[in-house]
């Protein structure tokens, strides 16, 4: 843990300085418009890809630094989709990164200590200005749902959360949240200290966690399911991506629906938060890759520490595969594309070693199919796993992972994906997400 975070933890033990001050849970229907973090910038398609590469590298590097032979999955360093919402009475605007890999909902607040919160595009949330805000007592079950929590001097709940990108400290409260459609009273983190990698928040106010834990948006609204549909990075026809929670989440129209059971998540935090999928094989064109059957297994390496497995992540830009799957994929694509491969552009290819001319992409690159137990196949056309690295060159947008595999959002473009948390299944169908 960073020295400044340690100092703030000690501060939490001795003072109520970090407490926000001011003034449910039934099933509901929530709809949110999602905006890609690069939408506010005037980036070209290759520039967007290089930014995504940089974020993916950061994720991998942080994971590898976890060290000592065992590393917990690293998340949030690469969150990519932002939702705007209102919080409080009278309502205050806020923006949050959407994260299927964490639980806590949080926003930076006006109690931020000087120069220790991240820059954001909107004003900090002011709990004192909201008549509907209430602090959560430290003996409340919601407080205990935080992995690291303690009592402030006024008996409110102080928490600490660490991510791959850094950490946050604040106090837990409740307030009224209003989304594009629907709303709820939610427990959330009123953050007073933020120490994260510069740029990690992308100007947003905080995070909305969609994980399996008790403090996620899904759990607090007693939602049994949620879904999202992500428009393409580069050609969204002016349409927006959307997230649906609760009764609003369903699959309709589009192509045939594929479905699979989730792999049971470990009970140990943070692994208990994630959505693991039963990936069993990969086919490139007509060739099934020679991947060991154990390559995608989730295994406990020693008590409380797990590695391997495959998670689906709304925030990681690109899919990453462990070595035993990545190397056969590279070898087979190199064999099939032999005469069509071109050198990666520039000195820094971002790890994208296989490239073709953009004009040849749809003609020469084969479809890639991810096979899941239960018979579900996720077919990825070239545009869902190759990306433009410059005007004339496209390169494979799948990276080599470290100890676990992740299905990233670039591979989920124009798929409507339904998380049936209550039923323990994930379903998906091809769709034009700009029309949903």
LONURO-452536 format. One record per residue (C-alpha): x, y, z; residue number from 1. Coordinates in steps of 0.2 Angstrom, whole numbers, plus 5000, padded with zeros to 4 digits. Layout:
! LONURO-452536
[lumgu [X, Y, Z], NUM]
...
END
This chain:
! LONURO-452536
[lumgu [5000, 5000, 5000], 1]
[lumgu [5006, 5017, 4996], 2]
[lumgu [5013, 5027, 5011], 3]
[lumgu [5000, 5041, 5009], 4]
[lumgu [4986, 5028, 5010], 5]
[lumgu [4994, 5021, 5026], 6]
[lumgu [4995, 5038, 5033], 7]
[lumgu [4976, 5041, 5029], 8]
[lumgu [4971, 5024, 5037], 9]
[lumgu [4980, 5030, 5053], 10]
[lumgu [4970, 5046, 5052], 11]
[lumgu [4954, 5037, 5050], 12]
[lumgu [4957, 5028, 5066], 13]
[lumgu [4959, 5044, 5076], 14]
[lumgu [4947, 5057, 5069], 15]
[lumgu [4930, 5059, 5061], 16]
[lumgu [4938, 5071, 5048], 17]
[lumgu [4933, 5060, 5033], 18]
[lumgu [4915, 5059, 5037], 19]
[lumgu [4902, 5067, 5025], 20]
[lumgu [4889, 5076, 5034], 21]
[lumgu [4872, 5082, 5029], 22]
[lumgu [4855, 5074, 5032], 23]
[lumgu [4832, 5003, 4998], 24]
[lumgu [4832, 4990, 4991], 25]
[lumgu [4817, 4984, 4981], 26]
[lumgu [4817, 4978, 4964], 27]
[lumgu [4817, 4992, 4951], 28]
[lumgu [4819, 4996, 4933], 29]
[lumgu [4835, 5006, 4929], 30]
[lumgu [4841, 5012, 4912], 31]
[lumgu [4857, 5022, 4909], 32]
[lumgu [4865, 5029, 4894], 33]
[lumgu [4884, 5025, 4893], 34]
[lumgu [4897, 5036, 4885], 35]
[lumgu [4914, 5030, 4880], 36]
[lumgu [4927, 5039, 4889], 37]
[lumgu [4935, 5045, 4873], 38]
[lumgu [4919, 5053, 4866], 39]
[lumgu [4923, 5070, 4873], 40]
[lumgu [4940, 5070, 4864], 41]
[lumgu [4943, 5073, 4846], 42]
[lumgu [4952, 5057, 4843], 43]
[lumgu [4954, 5047, 4827], 44]
[lumgu [4951, 5028, 4827], 45]
[lumgu [4970, 5024, 4828], 46]
[lumgu [4972, 5036, 4842], 47]
[lumgu [4958, 5028, 4852], 48]
[lumgu [4966, 5011, 4849], 49]
[lumgu [4983, 5017, 4855], 50]
[lumgu [4975, 5024, 4871], 51]
[lumgu [4966, 5008, 4874], 52]
[lumgu [4983, 4999, 4872], 53]
[lumgu [4991, 5010, 4884], 54]
[lumgu [4977, 5006, 4897], 55]
[lumgu [4978, 4988, 4894], 56]
[lumgu [4997, 4988, 4897], 57]
[lumgu [4994, 4998, 4913], 58]
[lumgu [4982, 4984, 4918], 59]
[lumgu [4995, 4970, 4914], 60]
[lumgu [5010, 4979, 4922], 61]
[lumgu [5000, 4982, 4938], 62]
[lumgu [4995, 4964, 4939], 63]
[lumgu [5012, 4958, 4936], 64]
[lumgu [5019, 4969, 4950], 65]
[lumgu [5007, 4961, 4962], 66]
[lumgu [5021, 4948, 4963], 67]
[lumgu [5026, 4934, 4974], 68]
[lumgu [5019, 4921, 4962], 69]
[lumgu [5001, 4925, 4966], 70]
[lumgu [4991, 4940, 4960], 71]
[lumgu [4973, 4946, 4963], 72]
[lumgu [4964, 4951, 4947], 73]
[lumgu [4967, 4970, 4944], 74]
[lumgu [4952, 4980, 4939], 75]
[lumgu [4946, 4998, 4937], 76]
[lumgu [4963, 5004, 4930], 77]
[lumgu [4955, 5003, 4913], 78]
[lumgu [4936, 5007, 4915], 79]
[lumgu [4930, 5014, 4899], 80]
[lumgu [4911, 5018, 4900], 81]
[lumgu [4903, 5033, 4909], 82]
[lumgu [4885, 5035, 4915], 83]
[lumgu [4878, 5052, 4921], 84]
[lumgu [4866, 5052, 4935], 85]
[lumgu [4859, 5063, 4949], 86]
[lumgu [4861, 5061, 4967], 87]
[lumgu [4853, 5070, 4982], 88]
[lumgu [4839, 5082, 4985], 89]
[lumgu [4840, 5094, 4977], 90]
[lumgu [4849, 5084, 4964], 91]
[lumgu [4867, 5086, 4960], 92]
[lumgu [4875, 5080, 4944], 93]
[lumgu [4888, 5066, 4944], 94]
[lumgu [4897, 5054, 4932], 95]
[lumgu [4903, 5037, 4936], 96]
[lumgu [4913, 5024, 4927], 97]
[lumgu [4904, 5007, 4925], 98]
[lumgu [4913, 4992, 4932], 99]
[lumgu [4907, 4974, 4932], 100]
[lumgu [4923, 4970, 4942], 101]
[lumgu [4920, 4979, 4958], 102]
[lumgu [4905, 4982, 4970], 103]
[lumgu [4906, 4999, 4979], 104]
[lumgu [4896, 5014, 4972], 105]
[lumgu [4906, 5030, 4976], 106]
[lumgu [4909, 5048, 4971], 107]
[lumgu [4921, 5061, 4976], 108]
[lumgu [4914, 5074, 4989], 109]
[lumgu [4917, 5092, 4995], 110]
[lumgu [4926, 5084, 5010], 111]
[lumgu [4941, 5080, 5000], 112]
[lumgu [4957, 5085, 5009], 113]
[lumgu [4967, 5098, 4999], 114]
[lumgu [4975, 5091, 4983], 115]
[lumgu [4971, 5073, 4987], 116]
[lumgu [4956, 5070, 4976], 117]
[lumgu [4957, 5067, 4957], 118]
[lumgu [4951, 5081, 4944], 119]
[lumgu [4933, 5079, 4938], 120]
[lumgu [4923, 5088, 4926], 121]
[lumgu [4908, 5091, 4937], 122]
[lumgu [4908, 5099, 4955], 123]
[lumgu [4911, 5088, 4969], 124]
[lumgu [4896, 5080, 4978], 125]
[lumgu [4891, 5090, 4993], 126]
[lumgu [4882, 5080, 5006], 127]
[lumgu [4878, 5095, 5017], 128]
[lumgu [4867, 5102, 5003], 129]
[lumgu [4857, 5086, 5001], 130]
[lumgu [4842, 5084, 5013], 131]
[lumgu [4841, 5066, 5009], 132]
[lumgu [4858, 5061, 5014], 133]
[lumgu [4861, 5051, 5029], 134]
[lumgu [4877, 5043, 5036], 135]
[lumgu [4879, 5024, 5038], 136]
[lumgu [4883, 5019, 5056], 137]
[lumgu [4898, 5009, 5058], 138]
[lumgu [4889, 4994, 5065], 139]
[lumgu [4877, 4993, 5050], 140]
[lumgu [4878, 4978, 5039], 141]
[lumgu [4882, 4989, 5024], 142]
[lumgu [4898, 4995, 5033], 143]
[lumgu [4903, 4977, 5036], 144]
[lumgu [4901, 4974, 5018], 145]
[lumgu [4917, 4984, 5014], 146]
[lumgu [4932, 4973, 5015], 147]
[lumgu [4942, 4986, 5025], 148]
[lumgu [4931, 4997, 5037], 149]
[lumgu [4932, 5005, 5054], 150]
[lumgu [4923, 5017, 5065], 151]
[lumgu [4925, 5036, 5065], 152]
[lumgu [4924, 5045, 5081], 153]
[lumgu [4906, 5050, 5077], 154]
[lumgu [4902, 5031, 5075], 155]
[lumgu [4900, 5033, 5056], 156]
[lumgu [4907, 5020, 5044], 157]
[lumgu [4924, 5024, 5036], 158]
[lumgu [4931, 5013, 5022], 159]
[lumgu [4946, 5010, 5012], 160]
[lumgu [4946, 5002, 4995], 161]
[lumgu [4961, 4998, 4984], 162]
[lumgu [4961, 4995, 4965], 163]
[lumgu [4975, 4992, 4952], 164]
[lumgu [4975, 5010, 4949], 165]
[lumgu [4977, 5016, 4967], 166]
[lumgu [4965, 5018, 4982], 167]
[lumgu [4951, 5028, 4990], 168]
[lumgu [4946, 5032, 5008], 169]
[lumgu [4929, 5040, 5013], 170]
[lumgu [4913, 5037, 5023], 171]
[lumgu [4898, 5027, 5019], 172]
[lumgu [4881, 5036, 5017], 173]
[lumgu [4864, 5034, 5009], 174]
[lumgu [4856, 5046, 4996], 175]
[lumgu [4843, 5046, 4982], 176]
[lumgu [4850, 5041, 4965], 177]
[lumgu [4841, 5046, 4949], 178]
[lumgu [4846, 5038, 4933], 179]
[lumgu [4841, 5041, 4915], 180]
[lumgu [4826, 5030, 4919], 181]
[lumgu [4822, 5024, 4937], 182]
[lumgu [4831, 5027, 4953], 183]
[lumgu [4834, 5021, 4971], 184]
[lumgu [4840, 5025, 4988], 185]
[lumgu [4858, 5018, 4989], 186]
[lumgu [4872, 5016, 5000], 187]
[lumgu [4888, 5024, 4993], 188]
[lumgu [4905, 5030, 4997], 189]
[lumgu [4907, 5048, 5000], 190]
[lumgu [4925, 5049, 4996], 191]
[lumgu [4937, 5061, 5004], 192]
[lumgu [4954, 5055, 4998], 193]
[lumgu [4958, 5048, 4981], 194]
[lumgu [4976, 5042, 4976], 195]
[lumgu [4975, 5034, 4959], 196]
[lumgu [4985, 5034, 4943], 197]
[lumgu [4983, 5051, 4934], 198]
[lumgu [4969, 5049, 4921], 199]
[lumgu [4961, 5034, 4928], 200]
[lumgu [4945, 5042, 4932], 201]
[lumgu [4944, 5051, 4915], 202]
[lumgu [4936, 5066, 4923], 203]
[lumgu [4922, 5056, 4931], 204]
[lumgu [4916, 5058, 4948], 205]
[lumgu [4918, 5040, 4954], 206]
[lumgu [4912, 5022, 4950], 207]
[lumgu [4896, 5012, 4950], 208]
[lumgu [4900, 4994, 4954], 209]
[lumgu [4890, 4980, 4946], 210]
[lumgu [4899, 4965, 4954], 211]
[lumgu [4892, 4951, 4965], 212]
[lumgu [4895, 4960, 4982], 213]
[lumgu [4881, 4967, 4994], 214]
[lumgu [4886, 4985, 4990], 215]
[lumgu [4884, 4984, 4971], 216]
[lumgu [4870, 4993, 4961], 217]
[lumgu [4864, 4976, 4956], 218]
[lumgu [4863, 4969, 4974], 219]
[lumgu [4856, 4985, 4982], 220]
[lumgu [4842, 4986, 4970], 221]
[lumgu [4838, 4968, 4973], 222]
[lumgu [4840, 4966, 4954], 223]
[lumgu [4841, 4948, 4948], 224]
[lumgu [4848, 4953, 4931], 225]
[lumgu [4856, 4967, 4921], 226]
[lumgu [4862, 4969, 4903], 227]
[lumgu [4871, 4981, 4892], 228]
[lumgu [4874, 4984, 4874], 229]
[lumgu [4890, 4992, 4868], 230]
[lumgu [4890, 5002, 4852], 231]
[lumgu [4906, 5000, 4841], 232]
[lumgu [4921, 5010, 4845], 233]
[lumgu [4923, 5018, 4828], 234]
[lumgu [4906, 5018, 4820], 235]
[lumgu [4891, 5020, 4832], 236]
[lumgu [4879, 5029, 4819], 237]
[lumgu [4876, 5042, 4832], 238]
[lumgu [4869, 5029, 4844], 239]
[lumgu [4873, 5027, 4863], 240]
[lumgu [4877, 5012, 4873], 241]
[lumgu [4865, 5007, 4887], 242]
[lumgu [4865, 4998, 4903], 243]
[lumgu [4849, 4990, 4910], 244]
[lumgu [4846, 4985, 4928], 245]
[lumgu [4832, 4974, 4935], 246]
[lumgu [4816, 4972, 4926], 247]
[lumgu [4822, 4983, 4912], 248]
[lumgu [4836, 4970, 4907], 249]
[lumgu [4831, 4958, 4894], 250]
[lumgu [4836, 4951, 4876], 251]
[lumgu [4824, 4955, 4862], 252]
[lumgu [4826, 4955, 4843], 253]
[lumgu [4843, 4953, 4835], 254]
[lumgu [4851, 4936, 4832], 255]
[lumgu [4849, 4919, 4841], 256]
[lumgu [4852, 4919, 4859], 257]
[lumgu [4867, 4909, 4866], 258]
[lumgu [4868, 4905, 4885], 259]
[lumgu [4880, 4897, 4897], 260]
[lumgu [4881, 4895, 4916], 261]
[lumgu [4893, 4906, 4926], 262]
[lumgu [4908, 4897, 4934], 263]
[lumgu [4905, 4898, 4953], 264]
[lumgu [4915, 4912, 4960], 265]
[lumgu [4926, 4909, 4975], 266]
[lumgu [4920, 4915, 4992], 267]
[lumgu [4936, 4924, 4995], 268]
[lumgu [4937, 4943, 4991], 269]
[lumgu [4940, 4950, 4978], 270]
[lumgu [4937, 4935, 4968], 271]
[lumgu [4919, 4933, 4974], 272]
[lumgu [4915, 4949, 4965], 273]
[lumgu [4919, 4944, 4947], 274]
[lumgu [4909, 4935, 4934], 275]
[lumgu [4918, 4919, 4928], 276]
[lumgu [4914, 4911, 4912], 277]
[lumgu [4916, 4893, 4906], 278]
[lumgu [4928, 4895, 4891], 279]
[lumgu [4933, 4878, 4885], 280]
[lumgu [4941, 4881, 4868], 281]
[lumgu [4944, 4893, 4853], 282]
[lumgu [4943, 4890, 4834], 283]
[lumgu [4951, 4901, 4821], 284]
[lumgu [4943, 4899, 4804], 285]
[lumgu [4940, 4880, 4803], 286]
[lumgu [4955, 4876, 4814], 287]
[lumgu [4952, 4871, 4833], 288]
[lumgu [4967, 4878, 4843], 289]
[lumgu [4977, 4865, 4853], 290]
[lumgu [4974, 4873, 4870], 291]
[lumgu [4977, 4862, 4885], 292]
[lumgu [4961, 4858, 4894], 293]
[lumgu [4967, 4866, 4910], 294]
[lumgu [4972, 4883, 4902], 295]
[lumgu [4956, 4892, 4908], 296]
[lumgu [4953, 4883, 4924], 297]
[lumgu [4951, 4893, 4940], 298]
[lumgu [4962, 4886, 4953], 299]
[lumgu [4966, 4890, 4972], 300]
[lumgu [4985, 4891, 4973], 301]
[lumgu [4984, 4892, 4992], 302]
[lumgu [4971, 4897, 5004], 303]
[lumgu [4962, 4912, 4999], 304]
[lumgu [4972, 4916, 4983], 305]
[lumgu [4966, 4911, 4966], 306]
[lumgu [4972, 4912, 4949], 307]
[lumgu [4967, 4907, 4931], 308]
[lumgu [4949, 4907, 4926], 309]
[lumgu [4940, 4918, 4913], 310]
[lumgu [4931, 4934, 4918], 311]
[lumgu [4920, 4945, 4907], 312]
[lumgu [4923, 4963, 4910], 313]
[lumgu [4914, 4979, 4904], 314]
[lumgu [4929, 4990, 4907], 315]
[lumgu [4945, 4981, 4900], 316]
[lumgu [4947, 4987, 4883], 317]
[lumgu [4954, 4971, 4875], 318]
[lumgu [4953, 4953, 4878], 319]
[lumgu [4968, 4945, 4885], 320]
[lumgu [4972, 4926, 4885], 321]
[lumgu [4985, 4916, 4896], 322]
[lumgu [5000, 4910, 4887], 323]
[lumgu [4994, 4893, 4884], 324]
[lumgu [4980, 4900, 4874], 325]
[lumgu [4988, 4916, 4867], 326]
[lumgu [5003, 4907, 4859], 327]
[lumgu [4992, 4894, 4849], 328]
[lumgu [4981, 4909, 4843], 329]
[lumgu [4996, 4919, 4837], 330]
[lumgu [5004, 4904, 4828], 331]
[lumgu [4988, 4899, 4819], 332]
[lumgu [4984, 4916, 4813], 333]
[lumgu [5002, 4919, 4807], 334]
[lumgu [5000, 4902, 4797], 335]
[lumgu [4983, 4907, 4790], 336]
[lumgu [4988, 4925, 4786], 337]
[lumgu [5005, 4921, 4780], 338]
[lumgu [5005, 4931, 4763], 339]
[lumgu [4994, 4945, 4770], 340]
[lumgu [5004, 4950, 4785], 341]
[lumgu [5012, 4967, 4785], 342]
[lumgu [5025, 4975, 4798], 343]
[lumgu [5017, 4984, 4813], 344]
[lumgu [5017, 5003, 4810], 345]
[lumgu [5031, 5013, 4819], 346]
[lumgu [5043, 5007, 4832], 347]
[lumgu [5030, 5004, 4846], 348]
[lumgu [5017, 4992, 4840], 349]
[lumgu [5009, 4991, 4858], 350]
[lumgu [5011, 4972, 4858], 351]
[lumgu [5001, 4971, 4842], 352]
[lumgu [5013, 4960, 4832], 353]
[lumgu [5000, 4953, 4819], 354]
[lumgu [4994, 4966, 4806], 355]
[lumgu [4986, 4967, 4789], 356]
[lumgu [4982, 4980, 4777], 357]
[lumgu [4965, 4988, 4783], 358]
[lumgu [4958, 4986, 4765], 359]
[lumgu [4961, 4967, 4767], 360]
[lumgu [4954, 4965, 4784], 361]
[lumgu [4937, 4957, 4780], 362]
[lumgu [4943, 4947, 4765], 363]
[lumgu [4958, 4939, 4774], 364]
[lumgu [4955, 4938, 4792], 365]
[lumgu [4945, 4923, 4798], 366]
[lumgu [4931, 4923, 4811], 367]
[lumgu [4937, 4919, 4829], 368]
[lumgu [4925, 4908, 4839], 369]
[lumgu [4925, 4907, 4858], 370]
[lumgu [4918, 4890, 4864], 371]
[lumgu [4909, 4889, 4881], 372]
[lumgu [4903, 4874, 4890], 373]
[lumgu [4884, 4871, 4887], 374]
[lumgu [4886, 4873, 4868], 375]
[lumgu [4887, 4893, 4868], 376]
[lumgu [4898, 4900, 4854], 377]
[lumgu [4903, 4918, 4853], 378]
[lumgu [4908, 4921, 4835], 379]
[lumgu [4919, 4937, 4833], 380]
[lumgu [4920, 4944, 4816], 381]
[lumgu [4937, 4952, 4811], 382]
[lumgu [4931, 4970, 4816], 383]
[lumgu [4928, 4963, 4834], 384]
[lumgu [4946, 4957, 4837], 385]
[lumgu [4957, 4967, 4825], 386]
[lumgu [4958, 4986, 4826], 387]
[lumgu [4965, 5001, 4816], 388]
[lumgu [4983, 5006, 4822], 389]
[lumgu [4985, 5018, 4808], 390]
[lumgu [4975, 5023, 4792], 391]
[lumgu [4982, 5009, 4782], 392]
[lumgu [4985, 4995, 4795], 393]
[lumgu [4974, 4985, 4806], 394]
[lumgu [4981, 4973, 4820], 395]
[lumgu [4975, 4959, 4831], 396]
[lumgu [4968, 4967, 4847], 397]
[lumgu [4970, 4952, 4859], 398]
[lumgu [4984, 4953, 4871], 399]
[lumgu [4994, 4940, 4881], 400]
[lumgu [4987, 4939, 4899], 401]
[lumgu [4995, 4936, 4915], 402]
[lumgu [4988, 4922, 4926], 403]
[lumgu [4970, 4924, 4920], 404]
[lumgu [4960, 4928, 4904], 405]
[lumgu [4948, 4942, 4902], 406]
[lumgu [4935, 4945, 4889], 407]
[lumgu [4936, 4964, 4886], 408]
[lumgu [4923, 4976, 4879], 409]
[lumgu [4931, 4978, 4862], 410]
[lumgu [4926, 4960, 4859], 411]
[lumgu [4909, 4964, 4865], 412]
[lumgu [4904, 4977, 4853], 413]
[lumgu [4887, 4975, 4845], 414]
[lumgu [4882, 4961, 4857], 415]
[lumgu [4868, 4963, 4869], 416]
[lumgu [4874, 4954, 4885], 417]
[lumgu [4862, 4948, 4899], 418]
[lumgu [4869, 4944, 4916], 419]
[lumgu [4856, 4933, 4924], 420]
[lumgu [4863, 4934, 4942], 421]
[lumgu [4848, 4926, 4950], 422]
[lumgu [4848, 4911, 4937], 423]
[lumgu [4867, 4909, 4937], 424]
[lumgu [4868, 4911, 4918], 425]
[lumgu [4875, 4923, 4905], 426]
[lumgu [4866, 4925, 4888], 427]
[lumgu [4870, 4936, 4873], 428]
[lumgu [4865, 4939, 4855], 429]
[lumgu [4872, 4949, 4841], 430]
[lumgu [4863, 4966, 4840], 431]
[lumgu [4863, 4984, 4833], 432]
[lumgu [4867, 4992, 4849], 433]
[lumgu [4864, 5009, 4842], 434]
[lumgu [4845, 5005, 4841], 435]
[lumgu [4843, 4998, 4858], 436]
END
